[in-house]
């Protein structure tokens, strides 16, 4: 499991990429929040359940559309 840094960041670049989708939630309409959080949850589950040896270095999830975009 990835270590968490004092600044709240993780040592896992793929998890960080997923968490960055939260950056625009504040600007997204409230009605869109459940879908954004559900997608985030599903992406985190997939990433955290993935076999780390099966992923090519530097690859991660394919980000969905940015909230409010």
mmJSON file of the N, C-alpha and C atoms, coordinates in Angstrom:
{"data_MODEL":{"atom_site":{
"group_PDB":["ATOM","ATOM","ATOM","ATOM","ATOM","ATOM","ATOM","ATOM","ATOM","ATOM","ATOM","ATOM","ATOM","ATOM","ATOM","ATOM","ATOM","ATOM","ATOM","ATOM","ATOM","ATOM","ATOM","ATOM","ATOM","ATOM","ATOM","ATOM","ATOM","ATOM","ATOM","ATOM","ATOM","ATOM","ATOM","ATOM","ATOM","ATOM","ATOM","ATOM","ATOM","ATOM","ATOM","ATOM","ATOM","ATOM","ATOM","ATOM","ATOM","ATOM","ATOM","ATOM","ATOM","ATOM","ATOM","ATOM","ATOM","ATOM","ATOM","ATOM","ATOM","ATOM","ATOM","ATOM","ATOM","ATOM","ATOM","ATOM","ATOM","ATOM","ATOM","ATOM","ATOM","ATOM","ATOM","ATOM","ATOM","ATOM","ATOM","ATOM","ATOM","ATOM","ATOM","ATOM","ATOM","ATOM","ATOM","ATOM","ATOM","ATOM","ATOM","ATOM","ATOM","ATOM","ATOM","ATOM","ATOM","ATOM","ATOM","ATOM","ATOM","ATOM","ATOM","ATOM","ATOM","ATOM","ATOM","ATOM","ATOM","ATOM","ATOM","ATOM","ATOM","ATOM","ATOM","ATOM","ATOM","ATOM","ATOM","ATOM","ATOM","ATOM","ATOM","ATOM","ATOM","ATOM","ATOM","ATOM","ATOM","ATOM","ATOM","ATOM","ATOM","ATOM","ATOM","ATOM","ATOM","ATOM","ATOM","ATOM","ATOM","ATOM","ATOM","ATOM","ATOM","ATOM","ATOM","ATOM","ATOM","ATOM","ATOM","ATOM","ATOM","ATOM","ATOM","ATOM","ATOM","ATOM","ATOM","ATOM","ATOM","ATOM","ATOM","ATOM","ATOM","ATOM","ATOM","ATOM","ATOM","ATOM","ATOM","ATOM","ATOM","ATOM","ATOM","ATOM","ATOM","ATOM","ATOM","ATOM","ATOM","ATOM","ATOM","ATOM","ATOM","ATOM","ATOM","ATOM","ATOM","ATOM","ATOM","ATOM","ATOM","ATOM","ATOM","ATOM","ATOM","ATOM","ATOM","ATOM","ATOM","ATOM","ATOM","ATOM","ATOM","ATOM","ATOM"],
"id":[1,2,3,4,5,6,7,8,9,10,11,12,13,14,15,16,17,18,19,20,21,22,23,24,25,26,27,28,29,30,31,32,33,34,35,36,37,38,39,40,41,42,43,44,45,46,47,48,49,50,51,52,53,54,55,56,57,58,59,60,61,62,63,64,65,66,67,68,69,70,71,72,73,74,75,76,77,78,79,80,81,82,83,84,85,86,87,88,89,90,91,92,93,94,95,96,97,98,99,100,101,102,103,104,105,106,107,108,109,110,111,112,113,114,115,116,117,118,119,120,121,122,123,124,125,126,127,128,129,130,131,132,133,134,135,136,137,138,139,140,141,142,143,144,145,146,147,148,149,150,151,152,153,154,155,156,157,158,159,160,161,162,163,164,165,166,167,168,169,170,171,172,173,174,175,176,177,178,179,180,181,182,183,184,185,186,187,188,189,190,191,192,193,194,195,196,197,198,199,200,201,202,203,204,205,206,207],
"type_symbol":["N","C","C","N","C","C","N","C","C","N","C","C","N","C","C","N","C","C","N","C","C","N","C","C","N","C","C","N","C","C","N","C","C","N","C","C","N","C","C","N","C","C","N","C","C","N","C","C","N","C","C","N","C","C","N","C","C","N","C","C","N","C","C","N","C","C","N","C","C","N","C","C","N","C","C","N","C","C","N","C","C","N","C","C","N","C","C","N","C","C","N","C","C","N","C","C","N","C","C","N","C","C","N","C","C","N","C","C","N","C","C","N","C","C","N","C","C","N","C","C","N","C","C","N","C","C","N","C","C","N","C","C","N","C","C","N","C","C","N","C","C","N","C","C","N","C","C","N","C","C","N","C","C","N","C","C","N","C","C","N","C","C","N","C","C","N","C","C","N","C","C","N","C","C","N","C","C","N","C","C","N","C","C","N","C","C","N","C","C","N","C","C","N","C","C","N","C","C","N","C","C","N","C","C","N","C","C"],
"label_atom_id":["N","CA","C","N","CA","C","N","CA","C","N","CA","C","N","CA","C","N","CA","C","N","CA","C","N","CA","C","N","CA","C","N","CA","C","N","CA","C","N","CA","C","N","CA","C","N","CA","C","N","CA","C","N","CA","C","N","CA","C","N","CA","C","N","CA","C","N","CA","C","N","CA","C","N","CA","C","N","CA","C","N","CA","C","N","CA","C","N","CA","C","N","CA","C","N","CA","C","N","CA","C","N","CA","C","N","CA","C","N","CA","C","N","CA","C","N","CA","C","N","CA","C","N","CA","C","N","CA","C","N","CA","C","N","CA","C","N","CA","C","N","CA","C","N","CA","C","N","CA","C","N","CA","C","N","CA","C","N","CA","C","N","CA","C","N","CA","C","N","CA","C","N","CA","C","N","CA","C","N","CA","C","N","CA","C","N","CA","C","N","CA","C","N","CA","C","N","CA","C","N","CA","C","N","CA","C","N","CA","C","N","CA","C","N","CA","C","N","CA","C","N","CA","C","N","CA","C","N","CA","C","N","CA","C","N","CA","C","N","CA","C"],
"label_alt_id":[null,null,null,null,null,null,null,null,null,null,null,null,null,null,null,null,null,null,null,null,null,null,null,null,null,null,null,null,null,null,null,null,null,null,null,null,null,null,null,null,null,null,null,null,null,null,null,null,null,null,null,null,null,null,null,null,null,null,null,null,null,null,null,null,null,null,null,null,null,null,null,null,null,null,null,null,null,null,null,null,null,null,null,null,null,null,null,null,null,null,null,null,null,null,null,null,null,null,null,null,null,null,null,null,null,null,null,null,null,null,null,null,null,null,null,null,null,null,null,null,null,null,null,null,null,null,null,null,null,null,null,null,null,null,null,null,null,null,null,null,null,null,null,null,null,null,null,null,null,null,null,null,null,null,null,null,null,null,null,null,null,null,null,null,null,null,null,null,null,null,null,null,null,null,null,null,null,null,null,null,null,null,null,null,null,null,null,null,null,null,null,null,null,null,null,null,null,null,null,null,null,null,null,null,null,null,null],
"label_comp_id":["UNK","UNK","UNK","UNK","UNK","UNK","UNK","UNK","UNK","UNK","UNK","UNK","UNK","UNK","UNK","UNK","UNK","UNK","UNK","UNK","UNK","UNK","UNK","UNK","UNK","UNK","UNK","UNK","UNK","UNK","UNK","UNK","UNK","UNK","UNK","UNK","UNK","UNK","UNK","UNK","UNK","UNK","UNK","UNK","UNK","UNK","UNK","UNK","UNK","UNK","UNK","UNK","UNK","UNK","UNK","UNK","UNK","UNK","UNK","UNK","UNK","UNK","UNK","UNK","UNK","UNK","UNK","UNK","UNK","UNK","UNK","UNK","UNK","UNK","UNK","UNK","UNK","UNK","UNK","UNK","UNK","UNK","UNK","UNK","UNK","UNK","UNK","UNK","UNK","UNK","UNK","UNK","UNK","UNK","UNK","UNK","UNK","UNK","UNK","UNK","UNK","UNK","UNK","UNK","UNK","UNK","UNK","UNK","UNK","UNK","UNK","UNK","UNK","UNK","UNK","UNK","UNK","UNK","UNK","UNK","UNK","UNK","UNK","UNK","UNK","UNK","UNK","UNK","UNK","UNK","UNK","UNK","UNK","UNK","UNK","UNK","UNK","UNK","UNK","UNK","UNK","UNK","UNK","UNK","UNK","UNK","UNK","UNK","UNK","UNK","UNK","UNK","UNK","UNK","UNK","UNK","UNK","UNK","UNK","UNK","UNK","UNK","UNK","UNK","UNK","UNK","UNK","UNK","UNK","UNK","UNK","UNK","UNK","UNK","UNK","UNK","UNK","UNK","UNK","UNK","UNK","UNK","UNK","UNK","UNK","UNK","UNK","UNK","UNK","UNK","UNK","UNK","UNK","UNK","UNK","UNK","UNK","UNK","UNK","UNK","UNK","UNK","UNK","UNK","UNK","UNK","UNK"],
"label_asym_id":["A","A","A","A","A","A","A","A","A","A","A","A","A","A","A","A","A","A","A","A","A","A","A","A","A","A","A","A","A","A","A","A","A","A","A","A","A","A","A","A","A","A","A","A","A","A","A","A","A","A","A","A","A","A","A","A","A","A","A","A","A","A","A","A","A","A","A","A","A","A","A","A","A","A","A","A","A","A","A","A","A","A","A","A","A","A","A","A","A","A","A","A","A","A","A","A","A","A","A","A","A","A","A","A","A","A","A","A","A","A","A","A","A","A","A","A","A","A","A","A","A","A","A","A","A","A","A","A","A","A","A","A","A","A","A","A","A","A","A","A","A","A","A","A","A","A","A","A","A","A","A","A","A","A","A","A","A","A","A","A","A","A","A","A","A","A","A","A","A","A","A","A","A","A","A","A","A","A","A","A","A","A","A","A","A","A","A","A","A","A","A","A","A","A","A","A","A","A","A","A","A","A","A","A","A","A","A"],
"label_entity_id":["1","1","1","1","1","1","1","1","1","1","1","1","1","1","1","1","1","1","1","1","1","1","1","1","1","1","1","1","1","1","1","1","1","1","1","1","1","1","1","1","1","1","1","1","1","1","1","1","1","1","1","1","1","1","1","1","1","1","1","1","1","1","1","1","1","1","1","1","1","1","1","1","1","1","1","1","1","1","1","1","1","1","1","1","1","1","1","1","1","1","1","1","1","1","1","1","1","1","1","1","1","1","1","1","1","1","1","1","1","1","1","1","1","1","1","1","1","1","1","1","1","1","1","1","1","1","1","1","1","1","1","1","1","1","1","1","1","1","1","1","1","1","1","1","1","1","1","1","1","1","1","1","1","1","1","1","1","1","1","1","1","1","1","1","1","1","1","1","1","1","1","1","1","1","1","1","1","1","1","1","1","1","1","1","1","1","1","1","1","1","1","1","1","1","1","1","1","1","1","1","1","1","1","1","1","1","1"],
"label_seq_id":[1,1,1,2,2,2,3,3,3,4,4,4,5,5,5,6,6,6,7,7,7,8,8,8,9,9,9,10,10,10,11,11,11,12,12,12,13,13,13,14,14,14,15,15,15,16,16,16,17,17,17,18,18,18,19,19,19,20,20,20,21,21,21,22,22,22,23,23,23,24,24,24,25,25,25,26,26,26,27,27,27,28,28,28,29,29,29,30,30,30,31,31,31,32,32,32,33,33,33,34,34,34,35,35,35,36,36,36,37,37,37,38,38,38,39,39,39,40,40,40,41,41,41,42,42,42,43,43,43,44,44,44,45,45,45,46,46,46,47,47,47,48,48,48,49,49,49,50,50,50,51,51,51,52,52,52,53,53,53,54,54,54,55,55,55,56,56,56,57,57,57,58,58,58,59,59,59,60,60,60,61,61,61,62,62,62,63,63,63,64,64,64,65,65,65,66,66,66,67,67,67,68,68,68,69,69,69],
"pdbx_PDB_ins_code":[null,null,null,null,null,null,null,null,null,null,null,null,null,null,null,null,null,null,null,null,null,null,null,null,null,null,null,null,null,null,null,null,null,null,null,null,null,null,null,null,null,null,null,null,null,null,null,null,null,null,null,null,null,null,null,null,null,null,null,null,null,null,null,null,null,null,null,null,null,null,null,null,null,null,null,null,null,null,null,null,null,null,null,null,null,null,null,null,null,null,null,null,null,null,null,null,null,null,null,null,null,null,null,null,null,null,null,null,null,null,null,null,null,null,null,null,null,null,null,null,null,null,null,null,null,null,null,null,null,null,null,null,null,null,null,null,null,null,null,null,null,null,null,null,null,null,null,null,null,null,null,null,null,null,null,null,null,null,null,null,null,null,null,null,null,null,null,null,null,null,null,null,null,null,null,null,null,null,null,null,null,null,null,null,null,null,null,null,null,null,null,null,null,null,null,null,null,null,null,null,null,null,null,null,null,null,null],
"Cartn_x":[0.854,0.0,0.896,0.456,1.251,1.305,2.469,2.623,1.996,1.517,0.981,2.02,2.216,3.162,2.472,3.257,2.7,1.773,1.984,1.16,-0.134,-0.406,-1.628,-1.457,-0.32,-0.066,0.277,0.096,0.488,1.746,2.374,3.567,3.2,1.928,1.45,0.944,1.653,1.31,-0.073,-0.444,-1.757,-2.879,-2.71,-3.714,-3.782,-2.625,-2.603,-3.373,-3.21,-3.919,-5.428,-5.864,-7.297,-7.772,-7.019,-7.425,-7.454,-6.65,-6.674,-8.016,-8.828,-10.147,-11.021,-10.641,-11.389,-11.142,-10.092,-9.748,-10.895,-11.702,-12.764,-14.147,-14.259,-15.587,-16.299,-15.572,-16.179,-16.881,-16.34,-16.911,-18.01,-18.125,-19.143,-20.507,-21.573,-22.905,-23.114,-23.801,-24.041,-24.684,-25.542,-26.213,-25.223,-24.041,-23.027,-22.141,-22.178,-21.28,-21.414,-22.63,-22.71,-22.008,-22.154,-21.505,-19.99,-19.529,-18.081,-17.508,-18.165,-17.667,-17.763,-18.812,-18.948,-17.831,-17.531,-16.45,-15.11,-14.879,-13.655,-13.518,-14.584,-14.592,-14.244,-14.889,-14.651,-13.208,-12.682,-11.303,-10.312,-10.559,-9.672,-9.718,-10.906,-11.018,-10.233,-10.402,-9.704,-8.192,-7.748,-6.306,-5.727,-6.414,-5.899,-5.991,-6.902,-7.02,-6.107,-5.546,-4.713,-3.402,-2.922,-1.621,-0.555,0.238,1.224,2.255,2.491,3.464,2.915,1.595,1.0,0.912,1.214,1.098,2.453,2.473,3.718,4.107,5.389,5.828,5.315,4.847,4.378,2.96,2.29,0.913,-0.027,-1.202,-2.194,-3.57,-4.556,-5.92,-6.112,-7.08,-7.463,-8.45,-8.072,-8.971,-10.255,-11.322,-12.6,-12.638,-13.745,-13.845,-13.706,-13.101,-12.923,-14.28,-14.546,-15.803,-15.943,-17.125,-17.398,-16.92,-16.321,-15.803,-16.886],
"Cartn_y":[-1.178,0.0,1.236,2.286,3.511,4.217,4.784,5.574,6.937,7.517,8.876,9.845,10.938,11.962,12.956,13.768,14.761,15.75,15.994,16.962,16.352,15.09,14.432,13.68,13.835,13.145,11.688,10.854,9.458,9.241,8.1,7.755,7.045,6.95,6.243,7.242,7.349,8.332,8.077,6.822,6.514,6.952,6.722,7.159,8.684,9.338,10.81,11.334,10.686,11.112,11.013,9.95,9.789,10.867,11.085,12.068,13.493,13.763,15.102,15.427,14.405,14.689,15.444,15.413,16.152,17.659,18.069,19.493,20.365,19.864,20.678,20.422,19.581,19.251,20.497,21.375,22.58,23.413,23.389,24.165,23.433,22.14,21.341,21.554,21.473,21.573,20.471,20.815,19.855,18.58,18.7,17.519,16.546,17.022,16.167,15.471,15.908,15.367,13.859,13.293,11.836,11.048,11.462,10.76,10.911,12.082,12.324,11.429,11.387,10.564,9.08,8.661,7.251,6.842,7.692,7.402,7.349,8.304,8.336,7.045,6.648,5.426,4.212,4.094,2.953,2.936,4.1,4.179,3.817,4.303,3.967,2.475,1.885,0.448,-0.329,0.033,-0.678,-0.538,0.665,0.903,0.186,0.26,-0.345,-1.868,-2.421,-3.868,-4.426,-3.547,-3.994,-4.582,-5.55,-6.134,-5.143,-4.616,-3.593,-4.088,-5.388,-5.934,-6.025,-5.923,-6.059,-4.73,-3.637,-2.312,-1.849,-1.297,-0.763,0.48,0.699,1.892,3.175,4.087,5.382,5.379,4.25,4.214,4.274,4.701,4.802,4.783,5.215,5.194,6.223,5.977,6.974,7.903,9.167,10.061,10.331,10.454,10.826,12.321,12.809,14.252,15.005,16.162,17.001,17.561,17.593,18.182,19.619,19.95,21.305,21.591,20.576,20.78,20.559],
"Cartn_z":[0.0,0.0,0.0,-0.638,-0.729,0.62,0.884,2.102,1.9,2.975,2.897,3.442,2.73,3.131,4.062,4.749,5.665,4.973,3.678,2.948,2.43,2.758,2.317,1.011,0.356,-0.898,-0.627,-1.63,-1.514,-2.328,-2.145,-2.907,-4.201,-4.512,-5.691,-6.723,-7.83,-8.86,-9.458,-9.609,-10.187,-9.247,-7.954,-6.977,-6.959,-7.021,-7.064,-8.275,-9.419,-10.628,-10.432,-9.787,-9.522,-8.552,-7.487,-6.479,-7.032,-8.063,-8.664,-9.308,-9.594,-10.156,-9.154,-7.877,-6.858,-6.933,-7.636,-7.701,-8.196,-9.103,-9.677,-9.115,-8.096,-7.552,-7.05,-6.419,-5.861,-6.94,-8.165,-9.263,-10.016,-9.785,-10.476,-9.819,-10.605,-10.01,-8.962,-7.914,-6.823,-7.339,-8.322,-8.869,-9.508,-9.905,-10.517,-9.487,-8.235,-7.224,-7.025,-6.942,-6.747,-7.852,-9.093,-10.199,-10.123,-9.752,-9.628,-8.539,-7.382,-6.276,-6.591,-7.279,-7.65,-8.609,-9.591,-10.538,-9.791,-8.897,-8.109,-7.293,-6.648,-5.844,-6.695,-7.852,-8.727,-9.234,-9.586,-10.065,-8.958,-7.742,-6.626,-6.314,-6.323,-6.083,-7.125,-8.387,-9.455,-9.308,-9.008,-8.882,-7.663,-6.548,-5.325,-5.348,-6.161,-6.301,-7.391,-8.232,-9.348,-8.841,-9.581,-9.287,-9.725,-8.802,-9.17,-10.177,-10.226,-11.164,-12.587,-12.741,-14.066,-14.809,-14.138,-14.748,-15.243,-16.431,-16.973,-16.178,-15.968,-15.225,-15.866,-15.031,-15.513,-16.035,-15.962,-16.439,-15.249,-15.499,-14.449,-15.06,-14.327,-14.835,-15.933,-16.75,-17.748,-17.058,-16.866,-16.133,-16.902,-16.172,-16.769,-16.995,-17.487,-17.711,-16.402,-16.477,-15.289,-14.872,-13.575,-13.097,-13.586,-14.036,-14.487,-15.896,-16.543,-17.904,-18.931],
"occupancy":[1.0,1.0,1.0,1.0,1.0,1.0,1.0,1.0,1.0,1.0,1.0,1.0,1.0,1.0,1.0,1.0,1.0,1.0,1.0,1.0,1.0,1.0,1.0,1.0,1.0,1.0,1.0,1.0,1.0,1.0,1.0,1.0,1.0,1.0,1.0,1.0,1.0,1.0,1.0,1.0,1.0,1.0,1.0,1.0,1.0,1.0,1.0,1.0,1.0,1.0,1.0,1.0,1.0,1.0,1.0,1.0,1.0,1.0,1.0,1.0,1.0,1.0,1.0,1.0,1.0,1.0,1.0,1.0,1.0,1.0,1.0,1.0,1.0,1.0,1.0,1.0,1.0,1.0,1.0,1.0,1.0,1.0,1.0,1.0,1.0,1.0,1.0,1.0,1.0,1.0,1.0,1.0,1.0,1.0,1.0,1.0,1.0,1.0,1.0,1.0,1.0,1.0,1.0,1.0,1.0,1.0,1.0,1.0,1.0,1.0,1.0,1.0,1.0,1.0,1.0,1.0,1.0,1.0,1.0,1.0,1.0,1.0,1.0,1.0,1.0,1.0,1.0,1.0,1.0,1.0,1.0,1.0,1.0,1.0,1.0,1.0,1.0,1.0,1.0,1.0,1.0,1.0,1.0,1.0,1.0,1.0,1.0,1.0,1.0,1.0,1.0,1.0,1.0,1.0,1.0,1.0,1.0,1.0,1.0,1.0,1.0,1.0,1.0,1.0,1.0,1.0,1.0,1.0,1.0,1.0,1.0,1.0,1.0,1.0,1.0,1.0,1.0,1.0,1.0,1.0,1.0,1.0,1.0,1.0,1.0,1.0,1.0,1.0,1.0,1.0,1.0,1.0,1.0,1.0,1.0,1.0,1.0,1.0,1.0,1.0,1.0,1.0,1.0,1.0,1.0,1.0,1.0],
"B_iso_or_equiv":[0.0,0.0,0.0,0.0,0.0,0.0,0.0,0.0,0.0,0.0,0.0,0.0,0.0,0.0,0.0,0.0,0.0,0.0,0.0,0.0,0.0,0.0,0.0,0.0,0.0,0.0,0.0,0.0,0.0,0.0,0.0,0.0,0.0,0.0,0.0,0.0,0.0,0.0,0.0,0.0,0.0,0.0,0.0,0.0,0.0,0.0,0.0,0.0,0.0,0.0,0.0,0.0,0.0,0.0,0.0,0.0,0.0,0.0,0.0,0.0,0.0,0.0,0.0,0.0,0.0,0.0,0.0,0.0,0.0,0.0,0.0,0.0,0.0,0.0,0.0,0.0,0.0,0.0,0.0,0.0,0.0,0.0,0.0,0.0,0.0,0.0,0.0,0.0,0.0,0.0,0.0,0.0,0.0,0.0,0.0,0.0,0.0,0.0,0.0,0.0,0.0,0.0,0.0,0.0,0.0,0.0,0.0,0.0,0.0,0.0,0.0,0.0,0.0,0.0,0.0,0.0,0.0,0.0,0.0,0.0,0.0,0.0,0.0,0.0,0.0,0.0,0.0,0.0,0.0,0.0,0.0,0.0,0.0,0.0,0.0,0.0,0.0,0.0,0.0,0.0,0.0,0.0,0.0,0.0,0.0,0.0,0.0,0.0,0.0,0.0,0.0,0.0,0.0,0.0,0.0,0.0,0.0,0.0,0.0,0.0,0.0,0.0,0.0,0.0,0.0,0.0,0.0,0.0,0.0,0.0,0.0,0.0,0.0,0.0,0.0,0.0,0.0,0.0,0.0,0.0,0.0,0.0,0.0,0.0,0.0,0.0,0.0,0.0,0.0,0.0,0.0,0.0,0.0,0.0,0.0,0.0,0.0,0.0,0.0,0.0,0.0,0.0,0.0,0.0,0.0,0.0,0.0],
"pdbx_formal_charge":[null,null,null,null,null,null,null,null,null,null,null,null,null,null,null,null,null,null,null,null,null,null,null,null,null,null,null,null,null,null,null,null,null,null,null,null,null,null,null,null,null,null,null,null,null,null,null,null,null,null,null,null,null,null,null,null,null,null,null,null,null,null,null,null,null,null,null,null,null,null,null,null,null,null,null,null,null,null,null,null,null,null,null,null,null,null,null,null,null,null,null,null,null,null,null,null,null,null,null,null,null,null,null,null,null,null,null,null,null,null,null,null,null,null,null,null,null,null,null,null,null,null,null,null,null,null,null,null,null,null,null,null,null,null,null,null,null,null,null,null,null,null,null,null,null,null,null,null,null,null,null,null,null,null,null,null,null,null,null,null,null,null,null,null,null,null,null,null,null,null,null,null,null,null,null,null,null,null,null,null,null,null,null,null,null,null,null,null,null,null,null,null,null,null,null,null,null,null,null,null,null,null,null,null,null,null,null],
"auth_seq_id":[1,1,1,2,2,2,3,3,3,4,4,4,5,5,5,6,6,6,7,7,7,8,8,8,9,9,9,10,10,10,11,11,11,12,12,12,13,13,13,14,14,14,15,15,15,16,16,16,17,17,17,18,18,18,19,19,19,20,20,20,21,21,21,22,22,22,23,23,23,24,24,24,25,25,25,26,26,26,27,27,27,28,28,28,29,29,29,30,30,30,31,31,31,32,32,32,33,33,33,34,34,34,35,35,35,36,36,36,37,37,37,38,38,38,39,39,39,40,40,40,41,41,41,42,42,42,43,43,43,44,44,44,45,45,45,46,46,46,47,47,47,48,48,48,49,49,49,50,50,50,51,51,51,52,52,52,53,53,53,54,54,54,55,55,55,56,56,56,57,57,57,58,58,58,59,59,59,60,60,60,61,61,61,62,62,62,63,63,63,64,64,64,65,65,65,66,66,66,67,67,67,68,68,68,69,69,69],
"auth_comp_id":["UNK","UNK","UNK","UNK","UNK","UNK","UNK","UNK","UNK","UNK","UNK","UNK","UNK","UNK","UNK","UNK","UNK","UNK","UNK","UNK","UNK","UNK","UNK","UNK","UNK","UNK","UNK","UNK","UNK","UNK","UNK","UNK","UNK","UNK","UNK","UNK","UNK","UNK","UNK","UNK","UNK","UNK","UNK","UNK","UNK","UNK","UNK","UNK","UNK","UNK","UNK","UNK","UNK","UNK","UNK","UNK","UNK","UNK","UNK","UNK","UNK","UNK","UNK","UNK","UNK","UNK","UNK","UNK","UNK","UNK","UNK","UNK","UNK","UNK","UNK","UNK","UNK","UNK","UNK","UNK","UNK","UNK","UNK","UNK","UNK","UNK","UNK","UNK","UNK","UNK","UNK","UNK","UNK","UNK","UNK","UNK","UNK","UNK","UNK","UNK","UNK","UNK","UNK","UNK","UNK","UNK","UNK","UNK","UNK","UNK","UNK","UNK","UNK","UNK","UNK","UNK","UNK","UNK","UNK","UNK","UNK","UNK","UNK","UNK","UNK","UNK","UNK","UNK","UNK","UNK","UNK","UNK","UNK","UNK","UNK","UNK","UNK","UNK","UNK","UNK","UNK","UNK","UNK","UNK","UNK","UNK","UNK","UNK","UNK","UNK","UNK","UNK","UNK","UNK","UNK","UNK","UNK","UNK","UNK","UNK","UNK","UNK","UNK","UNK","UNK","UNK","UNK","UNK","UNK","UNK","UNK","UNK","UNK","UNK","UNK","UNK","UNK","UNK","UNK","UNK","UNK","UNK","UNK","UNK","UNK","UNK","UNK","UNK","UNK","UNK","UNK","UNK","UNK","UNK","UNK","UNK","UNK","UNK","UNK","UNK","UNK","UNK","UNK","UNK","UNK","UNK","UNK"],
"auth_asym_id":["A","A","A","A","A","A","A","A","A","A","A","A","A","A","A","A","A","A","A","A","A","A","A","A","A","A","A","A","A","A","A","A","A","A","A","A","A","A","A","A","A","A","A","A","A","A","A","A","A","A","A","A","A","A","A","A","A","A","A","A","A","A","A","A","A","A","A","A","A","A","A","A","A","A","A","A","A","A","A","A","A","A","A","A","A","A","A","A","A","A","A","A","A","A","A","A","A","A","A","A","A","A","A","A","A","A","A","A","A","A","A","A","A","A","A","A","A","A","A","A","A","A","A","A","A","A","A","A","A","A","A","A","A","A","A","A","A","A","A","A","A","A","A","A","A","A","A","A","A","A","A","A","A","A","A","A","A","A","A","A","A","A","A","A","A","A","A","A","A","A","A","A","A","A","A","A","A","A","A","A","A","A","A","A","A","A","A","A","A","A","A","A","A","A","A","A","A","A","A","A","A","A","A","A","A","A","A"],
"auth_atom_id":["N","CA","C","N","CA","C","N","CA","C","N","CA","C","N","CA","C","N","CA","C","N","CA","C","N","CA","C","N","CA","C","N","CA","C","N","CA","C","N","CA","C","N","CA","C","N","CA","C","N","CA","C","N","CA","C","N","CA","C","N","CA","C","N","CA","C","N","CA","C","N","CA","C","N","CA","C","N","CA","C","N","CA","C","N","CA","C","N","CA","C","N","CA","C","N","CA","C","N","CA","C","N","CA","C","N","CA","C","N","CA","C","N","CA","C","N","CA","C","N","CA","C","N","CA","C","N","CA","C","N","CA","C","N","CA","C","N","CA","C","N","CA","C","N","CA","C","N","CA","C","N","CA","C","N","CA","C","N","CA","C","N","CA","C","N","CA","C","N","CA","C","N","CA","C","N","CA","C","N","CA","C","N","CA","C","N","CA","C","N","CA","C","N","CA","C","N","CA","C","N","CA","C","N","CA","C","N","CA","C","N","CA","C","N","CA","C","N","CA","C","N","CA","C","N","CA","C","N","CA","C","N","CA","C","N","CA","C","N","CA","C"],
"pdbx_PDB_model_num":[1,1,1,1,1,1,1,1,1,1,1,1,1,1,1,1,1,1,1,1,1,1,1,1,1,1,1,1,1,1,1,1,1,1,1,1,1,1,1,1,1,1,1,1,1,1,1,1,1,1,1,1,1,1,1,1,1,1,1,1,1,1,1,1,1,1,1,1,1,1,1,1,1,1,1,1,1,1,1,1,1,1,1,1,1,1,1,1,1,1,1,1,1,1,1,1,1,1,1,1,1,1,1,1,1,1,1,1,1,1,1,1,1,1,1,1,1,1,1,1,1,1,1,1,1,1,1,1,1,1,1,1,1,1,1,1,1,1,1,1,1,1,1,1,1,1,1,1,1,1,1,1,1,1,1,1,1,1,1,1,1,1,1,1,1,1,1,1,1,1,1,1,1,1,1,1,1,1,1,1,1,1,1,1,1,1,1,1,1,1,1,1,1,1,1,1,1,1,1,1,1,1,1,1,1,1,1]
}}}
